[in-house]
Amino acid sequence: MKILDREWLAAIFDDPEEVEDVIAQGIADICEQLTELRDAVEGSDLERVADLAHRIKGVAANIGAQYIQDCAGRLEHAARKESGDSIAGHFTLLSESVDALCDG
């Protein structure tokens, strides 16, 4: 599975260095927000879960991380619908994909 679409960003920016800067900042933001999101999930703070998932979804969209964007969107939707049963599963998928992005 392709986590990050560098070609998509390269088509938007003329400068390859700028592409790498945008990607690096986006990855740092997502990795930091995942830590906060984990705490919100563990604390069953659904409003915070929805807000953080929404932020991750936006940053992922900005850096071409479509799968992370989709996972975050599903988690956000589950939290807003207070669908506790599916939150853990959605968080696990998001967490695994973000971990791969942060470690890669």
Helices and strands as residue ranges (DSSP letters): H 6-12, H 16-42, H 46-63, H 66-80, H 84-103
